[in-house]
Every structure is written in structure tokens, then in C-alpha cells.
Amino acid sequence: MVIAASTNYDSNTQYFDTSAVETVIKLVMQYNSNVIMVIKSAISISCTASICEKTGSKNIMFSPKLLRKSKALYNNVYPTKLVA
């Protein structure tokens, strides 16, 4: 299952608001806790491990939402440049 939920980046705290993504994951897990979920939202790679820990699922992967292939590393290092 692909999860493409809205995320906002807070430049003051330098963190993404992943509450919408987490809500979708919890809903999915209520119906099938074994389903493999792929997050396709503007979050940093490190958020995936945090979400796995919070939800207790090891079936969550991340597929970066990037502007251009040539800018993959730059977009991940500077997340405010990601398209939300």
C-alpha cells in the first residue's frame, strides 16, 4: 500500500509533522497488520525509523519524493526544497 499523506515541514523545529502519515498507518494496521506500506510523502528518511518505532510495524518503507533525480541527495539534506 502506498501512503501519500500531507506533511508539513516546520522550519522552527526543523521537523516534519508526520501525524497524517501516522494516522493512515494506524488505520491500515487495524485492518491488516501484515501489509507492506510505502510512504510517498515529503518526509526525511530518518522519519521512517521513528514511525516504525511509534507504530510497532516493521513493514514500513520510504520512497523519496524528489524534484529531480540529479538532486536526490540535495533534496534529502535540505528537506524544505521537497515538493509537498
C-alpha positions in Angstrom: 0.0 0.0 0.0 1.3 3.4 -0.9 0.7 6.2 1.7 0.8 9.7 0.2 -0.4 11.9 3.0 0.2 15.6 3.6 3.2 16.6 5.7 4.4 20.0 6.7 7.9 21.0 7.5 8.3 23.3 10.5 11.4 25.4 9.8 11.5 26.5 13.5 11.7 23.0 14.9 13.3 21.5 11.8 10.9 18.5 11.9 8.2 17.2 9.7 4.6 16.9 11.0 4.1 13.2 10.3 0.7 12.9 12.1 -1.3 12.4 8.9 1.0 9.7 7.8 0.9 8.0 11.2 -2.9 8.2 11.3 -3.1 6.4 7.9 -0.7 3.7 9.0 -2.6 3.1 12.2 -5.9 2.8 10.2 -4.3 0.3 7.8 -2.8 -1.7 10.6 -6.3 -2.1 12.2 -7.4 -4.0 9.1 -4.2 -5.8 8.1 -1.1 -5.5 10.3 1.0 -7.5 7.8 0.5 -5.3 4.8 3.6 -3.6 3.4 3.3 0.2 3.4 5.4 2.6 1.3 5.5 6.2 2.4 5.5 8.5 -0.6 5.3 11.8 1.2 7.7 14.7 1.8 9.5 13.5 4.9 13.1 12.8 5.7 14.5 9.3 5.5 15.1 9.2 9.3 11.4 9.8 9.9 10.6 6.2 8.7 12.5 4.6 11.5 10.8 6.8 14.0 7.3 6.0 12.6 8.2 2.2 12.6 9.1 2.5 16.3 5.9 4.6 17.1 3.5 2.2 15.3 5.3 -1.0 16.1 5.4 -2.1 12.4 8.4 -3.3 10.6 6.5 -3.3 7.3 7.0 0.4 6.5 9.3 1.6 3.8 10.1 5.0 2.3 10.2 6.1 -1.3 11.6 9.6 -1.6 9.5 12.3 -3.2 12.2 14.2 -5.1 12.1 17.1 -7.5 14.7 15.6 -9.9 16.9 12.5 -9.9 20.0 14.6 -10.1 19.0 16.5 -6.9 18.2 13.4 -4.7 20.9 14.0 -2.1 20.4 17.7 -2.1 16.7 17.3 -1.6 17.2 15.0 1.3 19.8 17.1 3.0 17.7 20.3 2.5 14.1 19.0 3.0 12.5 22.4 2.6 13.2 22.0 -1.1 11.0 19.0 -1.3 7.6 19.3 -3.0 4.8 18.7 -0.6 
